[in-house]
Amino acid sequence: MQRAFLLVCLLAGGCAAAPPPPPAVKSAAELPPLGPCPASSWKPEAPPPTASAKTSMVLLAVGEWARYGRQVIVYSSDQPPRTEQPGLKEREAPQRIADYWAAVGHPERSGLDNVAWSAAFISWDIESAGVPREQFCPDQRHTIYVERLVERARQPGAVLIPRRPSERAPQVGDLICASRAGSGTTLDNLNRGAGHCDIVVEVKPGWAAAIGGNVGDSVTRSVFPLDEKGFLSPISGRPVFTVIENRLP
């Protein structure tokens, strides 16, 4: 019966092939180890703004946000995100994005090539703030540097500690990281899927503001809702999987 049905389908040409099952989400345990942080000859263009690496991270992020016109996007637990103030887009300042790319070993890239640059922005910021590579290994993918931070947190002296969103109320200098594009990345599977991180620059009762790159094609200040205890509320369209505690001085 099945053979006859297939023959009819082939003759009629009207039966669509069944879609293949989605690939299983891998965990880091099934992937090759990352190995040591690669060496780099890249140097920041200027000294850190302050002696405090944490404060420098925040000031650098705010400075880049101002450079790109102070775009603001507000997130909600039950509504789509809304842009309250538009800023410059990546194609209006591509060379600055090339500076971010240089920090992760891709000086040939810019804001004109349609390659996601948000992890390059975070890497540029943290390196420019003076954080040593033994504490943070820059990468063009957020989930790769998060995985390295998880590994580093198992050793003494770690200063950037990935926490579950239910364990850490975000503070200024922390990173808020979410999975993206249905990757399903979590601290449990660390599957190296698509992700995105922002640097927290301000916290007030009920909300936290964080700055990241390639949000709405710009350097953007995102405003996230907090619950009454200061923890992140569930965010529509932004499945946060870790808040990275910043213990830098």
C-alpha positions in Angstrom: 0.0 0.0 0.0 2.8 2.4 1.0 4.6 1.7 -2.3 1.5 2.3 -4.3 1.0 5.6 -2.5 4.5 6.7 -3.3 4.1 5.8 -6.9 0.9 7.9 -7.2 2.8 10.8 -5.5 5.7 10.6 -8.0 3.4 10.4 -11.0 1.2 13.3 -9.8 4.2 15.4 -8.7 2.1 16.9 -5.9 3.3 15.3 -2.7 5.8 17.4 -0.8 8.7 15.6 0.9 8.4 15.4 4.7 10.7 18.0 6.3 13.7 16.6 8.1 13.6 16.5 11.9 15.3 19.4 13.6 18.9 18.7 14.7 19.3 17.7 18.3 20.6 20.4 20.6 24.1 19.4 21.6 25.8 20.1 24.8 29.3 21.3 25.3 30.2 17.8 26.4 29.5 16.5 22.9 31.6 19.3 21.3 35.4 19.5 20.9 37.0 21.4 23.8 37.8 25.0 23.3 41.4 24.8 24.4 43.4 27.8 25.7 42.5 31.4 24.8 44.2 32.2 21.5 47.0 34.8 21.6 46.4 38.2 20.1 48.5 41.1 19.0 45.6 43.6 19.1 46.0 46.5 21.5 43.3 48.9 22.7 43.4 52.3 21.0 43.5 54.2 24.3 44.2 53.5 28.0 41.1 52.5 30.1 39.1 55.6 31.2 39.6 54.8 34.9 41.7 52.6 37.2 38.6 50.5 37.8 38.1 47.9 35.1 34.4 47.6 36.0 33.8 51.3 35.8 35.8 51.5 32.6 33.6 48.8 31.0 30.5 50.9 31.8 32.0 54.2 30.6 33.3 52.7 27.4 29.8 51.2 26.7 28.1 54.6 27.4 30.6 56.4 25.2 29.9 54.1 22.3 26.2 54.4 22.8 26.5 58.2 22.6 28.6 57.9 19.5 25.8 56.0 17.8 23.1 58.4 18.7 21.7 57.0 22.0 19.2 54.5 20.6 16.9 53.1 23.3 14.8 49.9 23.2 12.4 49.0 26.0 11.6 45.4 26.7 8.5 44.0 28.4 7.3 40.8 29.9 4.1 40.8 27.8 4.6 43.2 24.9 6.9 43.3 21.9 10.0 45.5 22.4 9.6 49.1 21.4 12.2 51.6 20.2 11.8 54.9 22.1 14.7 56.7 20.4 16.4 55.7 17.1 20.1 56.0 16.6 22.7 55.7 13.9 22.7 52.4 12.1 25.7 50.2 11.4 26.0 51.3 7.8 26.3 54.9 8.9 29.4 54.3 10.9 31.0 51.1 9.5 34.6 51.9 10.4 33.9 52.0 14.1 32.5 48.5 13.9 35.7 47.5 12.1 37.5 48.6 15.3 35.3 46.2 17.3 36.0 43.4 14.8 39.8 44.0 15.1 39.6 43.1 18.8 38.5 39.5 17.9 41.0 39.0 15.0 38.8 40.1 12.0 40.1 43.6 10.9 38.7 42.9 7.5 35.1 43.1 8.7 33.0 46.2 9.2 29.4 47.3 9.5 28.9 46.8 5.8 29.1 43.0 5.6 26.0 41.9 7.4 27.9 39.8 9.9 26.5 40.0 13.5 29.0 42.1 15.5 27.5 42.2 19.0 30.1 39.8 20.5 32.9 41.8 18.9 31.5 44.9 20.6 31.4 43.3 24.0 34.9 41.8 23.5 36.3 45.2 22.4 34.7 46.9 25.5 36.1 44.4 28.0 39.6 44.3 26.5 39.7 48.1 26.2 38.7 48.3 29.9 42.0 46.5 30.8 40.6 43.1 31.7 43.3 40.5 31.1 42.7 37.6 28.7 43.2 35.1 31.5 40.0 36.4 32.9 38.0 37.1 29.7 38.8 35.6 26.3 37.4 37.7 23.5 35.4 35.9 20.8 33.1 36.7 17.9 30.4 34.5 19.5 28.9 35.3 22.9 28.2 31.7 23.9 31.9 30.8 23.3 33.2 33.4 25.8 30.4 32.5 28.2 31.5 28.9 28.1 35.1 29.9 28.8 33.8 32.0 31.7 32.0 29.0 33.1 35.3 27.0 32.9 37.2 29.9 34.5 34.7 30.2 37.3 35.8 26.7 38.5 39.3 28.0 39.2 40.4 30.4 42.0 40.4 34.1 41.4 37.7 34.3 38.7 36.1 37.8 38.4 33.3 37.2 35.9 31.0 34.5 37.2 28.0 33.3 35.1 24.9 33.0 37.3 21.4 31.8 36.7 19.0 34.7 36.3 17.2 33.4 39.4 20.4 33.6 41.4 21.7 37.0 40.5 19.9 40.4 40.5 21.8 42.4 37.9 24.1 45.1 39.1 26.1 47.7 37.2 29.0 46.1 35.3 27.3 42.7 35.1 26.4 41.1 31.7 22.9 40.0 30.8 23.0 37.2 28.2 20.2 35.5 26.3 19.9 32.8 23.7 18.9 33.9 20.2 17.4 32.6 17.1 16.0 29.5 18.8 19.4 28.2 19.8 18.2 27.0 23.2 21.6 27.7 24.8 21.5 27.5 28.6 24.1 27.2 31.4 23.3 23.5 31.5 23.9 22.6 27.9 26.3 25.3 26.7 25.7 24.2 23.1 27.5 27.2 21.5 24.4 28.4 19.8 23.5 31.9 18.9 23.3 34.4 21.8 23.6 38.0 22.8 25.0 39.9 25.8 24.7 43.5 27.1 26.6 45.3 29.8 24.5 46.7 32.6 25.0 50.4 33.0 22.2 51.5 35.3 19.9 49.8 37.8 16.8 51.4 39.3 13.7 50.0 41.1 11.7 48.1 38.5 14.2 48.2 35.7 17.8 47.7 34.6 19.5 49.4 31.5 22.2 47.6 29.6 24.2 48.5 26.5 25.1 46.2 23.7 26.0 46.2 20.0 24.1 45.2 16.9 20.7 45.7 18.7 18.5 47.3 16.1 21.6 47.6 13.9 23.2 50.1 16.4 24.8 50.4 19.8 21.7 50.4 21.9 20.6 50.9 25.5 18.1 48.2 26.3 15.8 48.6 29.3 14.7 45.4 31.0 12.0 44.9 33.6 12.9 43.8 37.1 10.6 42.2 39.8 10.1 43.6 43.3 13.3 41.8 44.5 15.4 43.2 41.7 15.7 40.1 39.6 15.0 40.1 35.8 11.4 39.5 34.9 10.7 37.2 31.9 11.4 39.2 28.8 9.3 39.0 25.7 11.5 37.8 22.8 14.7 37.7 25.0 15.2 34.3 26.8 17.9 35.3 29.3 20.0 32.3 30.4 22.7 33.9 32.5 23.6 37.1 34.4 27.3 37.3 34.6 28.4 38.7 38.0 31.2 41.2 37.7 33.7 41.1 40.6 36.3 43.3 38.9 37.6 46.1 41.1 
